[in-house]
Amino acid sequence: MDIANGAPTGADATNRIVLTYVSGNIAAPHVYFTESTNGAATWTAPVAIESAGDRGYYTAPAISPNGTDVYVVYNAFTTPYRNDTTSARNLVGVVLHADVAGASTGAFSEVHRGADGDPRSSSQNNLVGEFLGDYVYAAATRTYGAAVWNDSRSGADCSAMDAWRMSLRTGSTVARPAPQQDCAPTFGDSDIFGGAYADPTP
């Protein structure tokens, strides 16, 4: 959530509030956008704003202090939900922009799309599961937007880890792997990427 509060002085504040969230629905995991211009008394009907084929996971919005530009960042899977650890999956980070014209925010378009990565290469400290933290945030000024997101482009999947993780669900007996010996050196190499993006319609 963010508000056009006219920072730092408040002189050009519109007090428009913007909010994004993901549906959490495995079958239709959308990234939704809604906004309020009356102090959150009422909100517009949520609109799915993700790019075609994206399945939203985390998201965050930002609006410029003067209320003219909205930026949204989100993580998304571009592959369907997997109920196993053997099937490849793909994660991306995306940054969108829209102009605010009159009473409402206009259509969103991509200003950045990150590189693909397989999040199976990420890991909790105890190795039991993948790890994609809630490190998805956005900020906006009058001239640009900035965002950060989870990124797994540099990590390598580890089939031994995949098999062990699945065994924790199925009850089968699989030896716990030693990542230093059984996985590629870049297993566990998940990152937080980010960027700053000039207002495309100044």
Secondary structure, DSSP 8 states (H G I E B T S, - for coil): -EE---TTTTTT----EEEEEE---SSS--EEEEEESSTTSS----EE---TT-EEEEEEEEE-TTSSEEEEEEEEESS---SSSSS---EEEEEEEEEEETTEE---EEEEE---B-GGG---TTSSS----S--EEEE-SSEEEEEEEE-TT----HHHHHHHHHHHH--------HHHHS-TTTT--EEEEEEEE-S--
